[in-house]
């Protein structure tokens, strides 16, 4: 707890908030008390900042298996911080949140806790208002359905109605680890009682369910009690079967040990007999090998004598062959020296030829470099000429286009002039025609 207190002060400093005196006292009391593993902050009014620090503290705490936060009147934000820290905590097994007036957001946070936490086996939620918030309570039940570690759940005095009981029933059909469920003093009623009875048809893990003060008819209560009794009987049979299985397993293991011991004793006796038989066999084989070795010694003695004679003869023969080889090697050495002198002369000749070839190669390389330089200059000159030719060609093209444009403009002007001239002539002709028509009409009138 001393380490927990130091960590609490450090986290408060990092968050820029003052450590709460009540929390420090409880941490100090936990350090001085003989009982370890319990963090009891019940009846203390915890601020949101303290709840945030406690959430971080519980996230890394490996000492507290009991966390009591009853009658603290936690705010929704503070509760979220604490439950967030408990999500990945693998040490806390008992969590008490009695009398905190939890609401919809709190129920949702509890659902997330139950979905992710794998260590809490007992959760006390007595004297809260979880049943009043249907959506939040539904999320809590979803988390309960996914949970595989919780064994005891206390939901007394939470104003749970028949819809909440139906949500619980759906969750209990999926949850196979919960053993005790306390629902006393709620508003479950007939429909809720039927839903709970229906879930007990598939859930065989519930051993205790308290339903007093819920306005559930006696026949349904009796049916639920019978279902619970069946579960208890089933659990008793399972425990007896497991006990008998353990006893039988131990007896089988004892028999196996005895049989193994007997087998080992038998194998030891057989090994001893085999050792005696092998020693006797080895003794006979040793006698035979000794006689054979003596015969071999005699044969080897005769062979050694003959080998000595052959060795002396071979030594004389080797001396003669060695002298002959020395003479032949002297002759070969003289011949090799002559060949070496001739080879040295050839090497000198080849070296002079190689020097001459190197000189020729250098001259050719110089000529090649000059040719490359000349080729580069020629290429540059040709490129320059090509660029100039292209520029002249472009200028001629521009001049040609300009002349074409001027000719087209001039032609357009001539066409417009001719058009105007034709229009003027047409007007003159029309006027003449009109005058002729008028003259004609005048003549006709005179006649």
C-alpha positions as CSV (number, residue, x, y, z in Angstrom):
1,X,0.0,0.0,0.0
2,X,3.0,2.3,0.6
3,X,3.9,1.9,-3.0
4,X,0.3,2.5,-4.0
5,X,0.2,5.8,-2.0
6,X,3.4,7.1,-3.6
7,X,2.0,6.2,-7.0
8,X,-1.2,8.1,-6.2
9,X,0.7,11.2,-5.2
10,X,2.8,11.0,-8.3
11,X,-0.2,10.7,-10.6
12,X,-1.9,13.6,-8.9
13,X,1.1,15.8,-9.5
14,X,1.3,14.7,-13.2
15,X,-2.4,15.6,-13.6
16,X,-2.0,19.0,-11.8
17,X,-4.5,18.2,-9.0
18,X,-4.1,18.0,-5.2
19,X,-4.2,14.5,-3.6
20,X,-7.5,14.0,-1.8
21,X,-6.9,13.7,2.0
22,X,-9.5,11.0,2.5
23,X,-7.9,8.8,-0.2
24,X,-4.4,9.3,1.4
25,X,-5.8,8.3,4.8
26,X,-7.4,5.1,3.5
27,X,-4.2,4.2,1.6
28,X,-2.2,4.8,4.9
29,X,-4.7,2.7,6.9
30,X,-4.4,-0.1,4.3
31,X,-0.6,0.0,4.8
32,X,-0.8,-0.1,8.6
33,X,-3.5,-2.8,8.8
34,X,-2.5,-6.4,8.8
35,X,-5.0,-7.3,6.0
36,X,-3.6,-6.7,2.6
37,X,-5.2,-6.5,-0.8
38,X,-8.2,-4.3,0.1
39,X,-8.8,-0.7,-1.1
40,X,-11.8,0.7,0.9
41,X,-13.0,4.2,0.0
42,X,-16.6,3.7,1.0
43,X,-18.6,6.8,2.1
44,X,-16.0,9.2,0.8
45,X,-17.0,11.9,-1.6
46,X,-14.5,11.4,-4.5
47,X,-13.9,14.3,-7.0
48,X,-13.7,13.6,-10.8
49,X,-9.9,14.4,-10.7
50,X,-9.4,11.8,-7.9
51,X,-11.5,9.3,-9.8
52,X,-9.3,9.9,-12.9
53,X,-6.1,9.3,-10.9
54,X,-7.7,6.2,-9.2
55,X,-8.5,4.8,-12.6
56,X,-4.8,5.1,-13.6
57,X,-3.8,3.7,-10.3
58,X,-6.1,0.7,-10.6
59,X,-4.9,0.1,-14.1
60,X,-1.4,-0.7,-12.8
61,X,-2.3,-2.0,-9.3
62,X,-1.2,-5.6,-8.5
63,X,-2.0,-5.6,-4.8
64,X,-5.7,-4.9,-4.3
65,X,-8.1,-7.8,-4.8
66,X,-11.0,-6.0,-3.0
67,X,-12.1,-2.5,-4.1
68,X,-15.0,-1.0,-2.1
69,X,-16.6,2.3,-3.4
70,X,-20.0,2.1,-1.8
71,X,-22.0,5.2,-0.9
72,X,-19.5,7.5,-2.7
73,X,-22.1,9.2,-4.9
74,X,-19.8,8.9,-7.8
75,X,-20.4,11.1,-10.8
76,X,-20.9,9.6,-14.3
77,X,-17.5,11.0,-15.4
78,X,-15.7,9.8,-12.3
79,X,-17.2,6.3,-12.5
80,X,-16.1,6.0,-16.2
81,X,-12.5,6.8,-15.2
82,X,-12.5,4.2,-12.5
83,X,-14.1,1.5,-14.6
84,X,-11.8,2.3,-17.5
85,X,-8.8,1.6,-15.2
86,X,-10.4,-1.7,-14.1
87,X,-11.0,-3.0,-17.6
88,X,-7.5,-4.5,-18.0
89,X,-6.8,-5.1,-14.3
90,X,-6.2,-8.8,-13.6
91,X,-6.0,-8.7,-9.8
92,X,-9.2,-7.1,-8.5
93,X,-11.8,-9.9,-7.8
94,X,-14.4,-8.1,-5.6
95,X,-15.9,-4.7,-6.6
96,X,-18.5,-2.9,-4.5
97,X,-20.4,0.0,-6.0
98,X,-23.4,0.0,-3.7
99,X,-25.4,3.2,-3.3
100,X,-23.9,5.4,-6.0
101,X,-27.1,6.4,-7.9
102,X,-25.7,5.0,-11.1
103,X,-27.6,5.9,-14.3
104,X,-27.5,5.2,-18.0
105,X,-23.9,6.2,-18.7
106,X,-22.8,4.2,-15.6
107,X,-24.7,1.1,-16.8
108,X,-23.0,1.5,-20.2
109,X,-19.5,1.7,-18.6
110,X,-20.3,-1.3,-16.4
111,X,-21.2,-3.3,-19.6
112,X,-17.9,-2.4,-21.1
113,X,-16.1,-3.5,-17.9
114,X,-17.9,-6.8,-17.9
115,X,-17.1,-7.3,-21.5
116,X,-13.3,-6.8,-21.1
117,X,-12.4,-7.7,-17.5
118,X,-11.3,-11.3,-16.8
119,X,-10.7,-11.2,-13.0
120,X,-13.8,-9.8,-11.2
121,X,-15.8,-12.6,-9.6
122,X,-18.1,-10.6,-7.4
123,X,-19.9,-7.3,-8.3
124,X,-22.2,-5.4,-5.9
125,X,-24.5,-2.8,-7.5
126,X,-27.2,-2.6,-4.7
127,X,-29.1,0.7,-4.3
128,X,-28.6,2.2,-7.7
129,X,-31.1,3.2,-10.4
130,X,-29.8,1.1,-13.3
131,X,-33.2,-0.3,-14.2
132,X,-34.6,3.1,-15.0
133,X,-32.4,3.5,-18.0
134,X,-33.4,0.8,-20.5
135,X,-30.7,1.5,-23.1
136,X,-27.9,1.6,-20.5
137,X,-29.2,-1.5,-18.7
138,X,-29.4,-3.3,-22.0
139,X,-25.7,-2.6,-22.6
140,X,-24.9,-3.8,-19.1
141,X,-26.7,-7.1,-19.9
142,X,-24.8,-7.4,-23.2
143,X,-21.5,-7.2,-21.2
144,X,-22.8,-9.7,-18.7
145,X,-23.6,-12.1,-21.6
146,X,-20.0,-11.9,-22.9
147,X,-18.4,-12.2,-19.4
148,X,-16.9,-15.5,-18.5
149,X,-15.5,-14.9,-15.0
150,X,-18.2,-13.2,-12.8
151,X,-19.7,-15.6,-10.2
152,X,-21.8,-13.3,-8.0
153,X,-23.9,-10.2,-9.1
154,X,-26.0,-8.1,-6.6
155,X,-28.7,-6.0,-8.2
156,X,-30.9,-5.3,-5.2
157,X,-33.0,-2.1,-5.2
158,X,-32.3,-1.0,-8.8
159,X,-35.9,-0.5,-10.1
160,X,-35.5,-3.2,-12.6
161,X,-38.8,-3.9,-14.4
162,X,-40.0,-6.8,-16.6
163,X,-38.1,-5.4,-19.7
164,X,-34.9,-5.3,-17.6
165,X,-35.6,-8.9,-16.5
166,X,-36.0,-9.9,-20.1
167,X,-32.6,-8.4,-20.9
168,X,-31.1,-10.2,-18.0
169,X,-32.7,-13.5,-19.2
170,X,-31.1,-13.1,-22.6
171,X,-27.7,-12.4,-21.0
172,X,-28.0,-15.4,-18.7
173,X,-28.7,-17.7,-21.7
174,X,-25.1,-16.8,-22.9
175,X,-23.3,-16.6,-19.5
176,X,-22.2,-19.9,-18.1
177,X,-20.2,-18.8,-15.1
178,X,-22.5,-16.7,-12.9
179,X,-23.5,-18.7,-9.8
180,X,-25.4,-16.2,-7.6
181,X,-27.8,-13.4,-8.7
182,X,-29.6,-11.2,-6.2
183,X,-32.6,-9.3,-7.6
184,X,-34.5,-8.5,-4.4
185,X,-36.7,-5.4,-4.1
186,X,-37.1,-4.6,-7.8
187,X,-40.2,-4.4,-10.1
188,X,-39.8,-7.5,-12.1
189,X,-43.4,-8.7,-12.0
190,X,-45.1,-11.6,-13.8
191,X,-43.5,-11.1,-17.2
192,X,-40.0,-10.6,-15.8
193,X,-40.5,-13.7,-13.7
194,X,-41.5,-15.8,-16.7
195,X,-38.4,-14.5,-18.6
196,X,-36.1,-15.5,-15.8
197,X,-37.8,-18.9,-15.6
198,X,-37.3,-19.3,-19.3
199,X,-33.6,-18.6,-19.1
200,X,-33.2,-21.3,-16.4
201,X,-34.2,-23.9,-19.0
202,X,-30.9,-23.4,-20.8
203,X,-28.7,-21.9,-18.0
204,X,-27.6,-24.7,-15.6
205,X,-24.9,-22.7,-13.8
206,X,-27.1,-20.5,-11.6
207,X,-27.1,-22.0,-8.1
208,X,-28.8,-19.1,-6.2
209,X,-31.3,-16.5,-7.3
210,X,-32.9,-14.1,-4.8
211,X,-36.3,-12.6,-6.0
212,X,-38.1,-11.4,-2.9
213,X,-40.1,-8.1,-3.2
214,X,-40.6,-8.3,-6.9
215,X,-44.4,-9.0,-7.2
216,X,-43.7,-12.3,-8.9
217,X,-46.6,-14.8,-8.5
218,X,-45.9,-17.7,-6.1
219,X,-46.2,-20.4,-8.8
220,X,-43.5,-18.8,-10.9
221,X,-41.3,-18.3,-7.8
222,X,-41.8,-22.0,-7.0
223,X,-40.9,-23.0,-10.6
224,X,-37.8,-20.9,-10.4
225,X,-36.8,-22.4,-7.0
226,X,-37.4,-25.9,-8.6
227,X,-35.2,-25.0,-11.5
228,X,-32.5,-23.7,-9.1
229,X,-32.8,-26.9,-7.1
230,X,-32.3,-28.9,-10.3
231,X,-29.2,-26.9,-11.0
232,X,-28.0,-27.5,-7.4
233,X,-28.7,-31.2,-7.8
234,X,-26.9,-31.2,-11.2
235,X,-24.0,-29.4,-9.6
236,X,-24.0,-31.8,-6.7
237,X,-23.9,-34.7,-9.1
238,X,-21.2,-33.1,-11.1
239,X,-19.1,-32.5,-7.9
240,X,-19.7,-36.1,-6.7
241,X,-18.8,-37.4,-10.2
242,X,-15.7,-35.2,-10.2
243,X,-14.8,-36.5,-6.7
244,X,-15.3,-40.1,-7.7
245,X,-13.3,-39.5,-10.9
246,X,-10.5,-38.0,-8.7
247,X,-10.6,-41.1,-6.4
248,X,-10.6,-43.5,-9.3
249,X,-7.8,-41.5,-11.0
250,X,-5.8,-41.7,-7.8
251,X,-6.4,-45.5,-7.5
252,X,-5.5,-46.0,-11.1
253,X,-2.3,-44.0,-10.5
254,X,-1.5,-46.1,-7.4
255,X,-2.1,-49.3,-9.4
256,X,0.1,-48.0,-12.2
257,X,2.8,-47.2,-9.7
258,X,2.6,-50.6,-8.2
259,X,2.7,-52.3,-11.6
260,X,5.6,-50.1,-12.6
261,X,7.4,-51.1,-9.4
262,X,6.8,-54.8,-10.0
263,X,7.8,-54.4,-13.6
264,X,11.0,-52.6,-12.6
265,X,11.8,-55.4,-10.0
266,X,11.2,-58.1,-12.7
267,X,13.4,-56.2,-15.1
268,X,16.1,-55.9,-12.5
269,X,16.0,-59.7,-11.9
270,X,16.1,-60.3,-15.6
271,X,19.1,-57.9,-16.0
272,X,21.0,-59.7,-13.2
273,X,20.4,-63.1,-14.9
274,X,21.5,-61.7,-18.2
275,X,24.6,-60.3,-16.6
276,X,25.5,-63.7,-15.1
277,X,24.9,-65.4,-18.4
278,X,26.9,-62.8,-20.3
279,X,29.8,-63.2,-17.8
280,X,29.8,-67.0,-18.3
281,X,29.7,-66.6,-22.0
282,X,32.5,-64.0,-21.9
283,X,34.6,-66.4,-19.8
284,X,34.2,-69.3,-22.4
285,X,34.9,-66.8,-25.2
286,X,38.0,-65.5,-23.3
287,X,39.4,-69.1,-22.9
288,X,38.9,-69.8,-26.6
289,X,40.4,-66.4,-27.5
290,X,43.4,-67.1,-25.3
291,X,44.1,-70.4,-27.0
292,X,43.7,-68.7,-30.4
293,X,46.0,-65.9,-29.3
294,X,48.7,-68.4,-28.3
295,X,48.5,-70.0,-31.7
296,X,48.6,-66.6,-33.3
297,X,51.8,-65.7,-31.3
298,X,53.5,-68.8,-32.6
299,X,52.5,-68.0,-36.2
300,X,53.5,-64.4,-35.8
301,X,56.9,-65.5,-34.5
302,X,57.6,-67.5,-37.6
303,X,56.3,-64.7,-39.8
304,X,58.5,-62.2,-38.0
305,X,61.6,-64.3,-38.7
306,X,60.8,-64.6,-42.3
307,X,60.0,-60.9,-42.4
308,X,63.4,-60.0,-41.0
309,X,65.1,-62.1,-43.8
310,X,63.0,-60.4,-46.4
311,X,63.7,-57.0,-44.9
312,X,67.5,-57.4,-45.2
313,X,67.1,-58.5,-48.8
314,X,64.9,-55.6,-49.6
315,X,67.3,-53.2,-47.9
316,X,70.1,-54.2,-50.2
317,X,67.8,-53.9,-53.2
318,X,66.7,-50.5,-52.2
319,X,70.3,-49.3,-51.8
320,X,71.1,-50.3,-55.3
321,X,67.9,-48.7,-56.7
322,X,68.7,-45.5,-54.7
323,X,72.1,-45.2,-56.3
324,X,70.7,-45.6,-59.7
325,X,68.0,-43.0,-59.1
326,X,70.7,-40.5,-57.9
327,X,72.6,-40.9,-61.2
328,X,69.4,-40.5,-63.2
329,X,68.4,-37.4,-61.2
330,X,71.8,-35.8,-61.9
331,X,71.4,-36.3,-65.6
332,X,67.8,-34.9,-65.5
333,X,69.0,-31.9,-63.5
334,X,71.6,-31.0,-66.1
335,X,69.1,-31.3,-68.9
336,X,66.6,-29.2,-67.0
337,X,69.2,-26.4,-66.5
338,X,69.8,-26.3,-70.3
339,X,66.1,-26.1,-71.0
340,X,65.8,-23.3,-68.3
341,X,68.5,-21.2,-70.0
342,X,66.8,-21.6,-73.4
343,X,63.5,-20.6,-71.8
344,X,65.0,-17.5,-70.2
345,X,66.3,-16.4,-73.6
346,X,62.8,-16.9,-75.1
347,X,61.3,-14.9,-72.2
348,X,63.7,-12.0,-72.9
349,X,62.7,-12.1,-76.6
350,X,59.0,-12.2,-75.8
351,X,59.5,-9.2,-73.3
352,X,61.1,-7.1,-76.0
353,X,58.2,-8.0,-78.4
354,X,55.7,-7.1,-75.7
355,X,57.4,-3.7,-75.1
356,X,57.2,-3.0,-78.8
357,X,53.5,-4.0,-78.9
358,X,52.8,-1.8,-75.9
359,X,54.4,1.2,-77.8
360,X,52.3,0.5,-80.9
361,X,49.2,0.2,-78.7
362,X,49.9,3.6,-77.1
363,X,50.4,5.2,-80.5
364,X,47.1,3.7,-81.7
365,X,45.3,4.9,-78.6
366,X,46.7,8.4,-79.2
367,X,45.5,8.3,-82.8
368,X,42.1,7.0,-81.6
369,X,41.8,9.9,-79.1
370,X,42.7,12.4,-81.8
371,X,40.1,10.9,-84.2
372,X,37.5,11.0,-81.4
373,X,38.2,14.6,-80.7
374,X,38.0,15.4,-84.4
375,X,34.7,13.5,-84.6
376,X,33.3,15.4,-81.7
377,X,34.3,18.8,-83.3
378,X,32.8,17.7,-86.6
379,X,29.5,16.6,-84.9
380,X,29.3,19.9,-83.0
381,X,29.8,21.8,-86.3
382,X,27.2,19.7,-88.1
383,X,24.7,20.2,-85.2
384,X,25.3,24.0,-85.3
385,X,24.8,24.1,-89.1
386,X,21.6,22.0,-88.7
387,X,20.3,24.4,-86.1
388,X,21.0,27.4,-88.3
389,X,19.3,25.7,-91.3
390,X,16.3,25.0,-89.1
391,X,16.2,28.6,-88.0
392,X,16.4,29.8,-91.7
393,X,13.6,27.3,-92.6
394,X,11.4,28.6,-89.8
395,X,12.0,32.2,-90.9
396,X,11.1,31.3,-94.5
397,X,8.0,29.5,-93.3
398,X,6.9,32.6,-91.3
399,X,7.5,34.9,-94.3
400,X,5.5,32.5,-96.5
401,X,2.6,32.5,-94.0
402,X,2.7,36.3,-93.7
403,X,2.6,36.7,-97.5
404,X,-0.3,34.2,-97.7
405,X,-2.1,36.2,-95.0
406,X,-1.6,39.5,-96.8
407,X,-2.8,38.0,-100.1
408,X,-5.9,36.6,-98.4
409,X,-6.6,40.0,-96.9
410,X,-6.2,41.7,-100.2
411,X,-8.4,39.2,-101.9
412,X,-11.0,39.6,-99.2
413,X,-10.9,43.4,-99.8
414,X,-11.3,43.0,-103.6
415,X,-14.2,40.6,-103.0
416,X,-15.9,43.1,-100.7
417,X,-15.3,46.0,-103.2
418,X,-16.8,43.9,-106.1
419,X,-19.7,43.0,-103.9
420,X,-20.4,46.7,-103.1
421,X,-20.0,47.6,-106.8
422,X,-22.5,44.9,-107.8
423,X,-24.9,46.0,-105.1
424,X,-24.7,49.7,-106.4
425,X,-25.3,48.5,-110.0
426,X,-28.2,46.5,-108.9
427,X,-29.7,49.5,-107.1
428,X,-29.2,51.7,-110.2
429,X,-30.8,49.0,-112.4
430,X,-33.8,48.8,-110.0
431,X,-34.2,52.5,-110.1
432,X,-34.1,52.5,-114.0
433,X,-36.7,49.7,-114.0
434,X,-38.9,51.7,-111.6
435,X,-38.6,54.8,-113.9
436,X,-39.4,52.7,-117.0
437,X,-42.4,51.2,-115.3
438,X,-43.5,54.7,-114.3
439,X,-43.0,55.9,-117.9
440,X,-44.9,52.9,-119.2
441,X,-47.8,53.6,-116.9
442,X,-47.8,57.2,-118.0
443,X,-47.9,56.3,-121.6
444,X,-50.8,53.8,-121.1
445,X,-52.8,56.5,-119.3
446,X,-52.2,58.9,-122.2
447,X,-53.6,56.4,-124.7
